[in-house]
Structure formats: C-alpha cells, structure tokens
Amino acid sequence: MYKIEDIINKVHCADCLEFMKEMPDESVDLIITDPPYGVDYDGGSNNHREKLIGDKDTSLYIKIIPELYRITRKGGGGIYLFYTSSLSHLILPHLDKMNYQILIWYKKHFSFNMGAKFKNSYEPILYLKKPPFKFRGGNNQKDVFVYSKNSVNLFHPTQKPLSLIENLVFLSSDENDIVFDPFLGSGTTAVAAKLLKRNFIGIEISPEYCEIARKRIQVQTMPLL
C-alpha cells in the first residue's frame, strides 16, 4: 500500500486501475478527471450517432468509479468526472446509492457537426458527492459552466480549459488539499492544483504525455520573478 507522502506532487506513469488499488481508503480530497470516452462517431448528411468501442459490459467508467469513490475523503470535495452523454445509460445505473449531480460545461462559440441536426455544444460532468463535502460556491452557483473551448489544444487533443479546471479546484478544495487525476493527460489538473496552492497526484499511462505533463507543470507553475 502506498504512503501518500511518497506519491504526492508527482506524475506517475502507470495504469490507473492498478495504481489506485494500492492507494489507501479516503486518501485524496478532490478528484477531477477526463477519462477516454470509448466512443467513435458515425456521421453523414442525414444522421449522427456515437457508437461504443469494445465491450459495453467492461466500460472503463464502470471499473473506475468504485475505486475513485473509495479513495475520496468524506469531508472532501468529491469527484468531477467528464464523460459523454451517450454513455449515460451505461454509467448512471451503476452509481447505486451514490449522491450525484449532472453538471454541464457549455462550450461557448463551439458546436460539433458530424451531420447532426442538433449541433453538440456541451459536455456533461458527473459530480459525485461524498457527504459531508466541501463546497465554496454559495447558494447562487449554477450547474452550467460557460467556458470557451481552447482555440488550439497545444498539449493534448482533448485538453480542457485551464480556467474551467481551476474553478472546479477552487469550488471544492482548500489550500494544501490533495487533488487527484488518474487520467492526467497533459497535466491540466495538476497545473490548476499547483497554481491554487494544492497538492496533486497524477497518473498517466502514456510515457509521452507524462513527460509533457511534467514539463508543463514545471513551466506553468514557476514563480514570476
């Protein structure tokens, strides 16, 4: 079993499912992550649909959610899990008695075409709460987050806006808390955590993106002289 002090503020190149099995119960304060969606697209002039890749019964989300929930602290900030709406019928029935809410990231000035009659301009976020939980949004916080999509994704093809992730970190954690991302990609969650004086644990299976994340964390969180 890992000691948390040995793994914080590091990018770990590993399979997150295997790594999380060695993490203690209730060992992180907040999880923000964007797993691969496991979908492809069929498109045309008259229709549009997302199709699942692989076995529906072994959905990655179904595997990771129990582990994410296990390692999240009671009294922490919960879990923000980006996904695609076409997976709702697979994910939601497996949440059992977990306390959850569906949030929306509205991608201002952006729409996804692929021949669809209604253009996709949002991304759902599954917000899993483990009561009692931290929340700094007050009574007027809306469940729709309006942030423009990155005009260019410099580091990763599905890179999320840093400002969006910073807002989620701010809303659901305090300074020195531990923010965890098991699908770190190019390191956006870790950068947001460090900029807001939180600790982080990042896991990424790709050695290439691990190196990108490490360099980005070092550069983007370097103190200004």
Secondary structure as GFF3:
##gff-version 3
##sequence-region A 1 225
A	DSSP	alpha_helix	4	7	.	.	.	ID=ss1
A	DSSP	beta_strand	10	13	.	.	.	ID=ss2
A	DSSP	alpha_helix	16	20	.	.	.	ID=ss3
A	DSSP	beta_strand	30	33	.	.	.	ID=ss4
A	DSSP	beta_strand	39	43	.	.	.	ID=ss5
A	DSSP	beta_strand	48	52	.	.	.	ID=ss6
A	DSSP	three_ten_helix	56	58	.	.	.	ID=ss7
A	DSSP	alpha_helix	60	71	.	.	.	ID=ss8
A	DSSP	beta_strand	78	82	.	.	.	ID=ss9
A	DSSP	three_ten_helix	85	87	.	.	.	ID=ss10
A	DSSP	alpha_helix	88	91	.	.	.	ID=ss11
A	DSSP	three_ten_helix	92	95	.	.	.	ID=ss12
A	DSSP	beta_strand	99	106	.	.	.	ID=ss13
A	DSSP	beta_strand	122	129	.	.	.	ID=ss14
A	DSSP	beta_strand	144	146	.	.	.	ID=ss15
A	DSSP	alpha_helix	162	172	.	.	.	ID=ss16
A	DSSP	beta_strand	178	181	.	.	.	ID=ss17
A	DSSP	alpha_helix	188	195	.	.	.	ID=ss18
A	DSSP	beta_strand	199	204	.	.	.	ID=ss19
A	DSSP	alpha_helix	207	220	.	.	.	ID=ss20
###
